[in-house]
């Protein structure tokens, strides 16, 4: 089996794999008709209280009153995580 060698000295498998969950989550369709596995709160580094204006309530993935299209279980509307997306973006 051939091995992949990058010519870019800043390329690493860790960097590639580390960016995959965010990219995969952003590529999934949002809607009731789409079926996908939801991520755990730990996987998205969920925090119950946001330190800025990036709250679940202002996220495009938020489903009122207390759930998320991508995170399993109930969530706090004033919480946040790393898959937060601006509405209309």
N, C-alpha and C positions, 0 to 999 in steps of 0.2 A: 504494500500500500504506500502510495506517495505521501510524503510529509509536506505540509504547507510551511513555507518560510516567507515571512514578511520582509520586504526591503525597507520598511519604515521602522527605525529603531525605537519609536514610541508606541508601536503596536504591541499589544499583549492579549493573550486569551482572556485574562482576568478582566481587562477593560471591555473586551467584546461581550463576554458573558455577563458582566455587571450591568451593562446597558440594555440587555435583552428584556428583562421584565417590564421596564417602562415602555420600551418600544412595542412590545407585544400587547400590552394593555392599551396603549394609544391606538393600535391598529384594529382592535376588536370593535364591532359595531355595538352601539348603545340603543336599546329598544326592547320592548316586551317580546317581540317575535324572535329575537336572537337568543340562542341557548349557549351558555358558556359557564365554566366553572368559576366561582367567585374566589377571591383571594382572602387569606386570613388577615386579621388586623395586624398581627405581627409581621407578616410578609410585606405590608405596605407602610410599616412603621407608624401606625395610627397613634395619634395623641388626642386625648379627650378635650384639650383646650388649645386653640391656636394662638400663637404669639403675635400674629399679624392679621391682615384681612383675608387671608386664604383659608376661610372656614369651609366646612362641608356644605353649609347652607348656600354659599356662593359658588360652589363647584358645579360644573356641567354634568357630573356623574351622580349628583345627589338626587334621591327619590324621596320626596316628602312623605310622611313627616320625619322618619328617622332611619332611612336605609340608603344604601349606595348600590349603583349598578354593578360595581366590581368587587365590593367588600362584603363578606358574609356577616350575617347577624345585624342587630340594631346598632346604630352609630349615633353619636351626639352631634347635633347640627352645628355646634360651636367647635367641633374637633377639626383635625386636619391630618393629611398624610402626604406621602411623596408622589402619588398619582393625581393630585389635585389638578384640575383643568378649568380654565376660565370659561365662563358661559359665552357661547357664540364664537369660540376660537376654533 
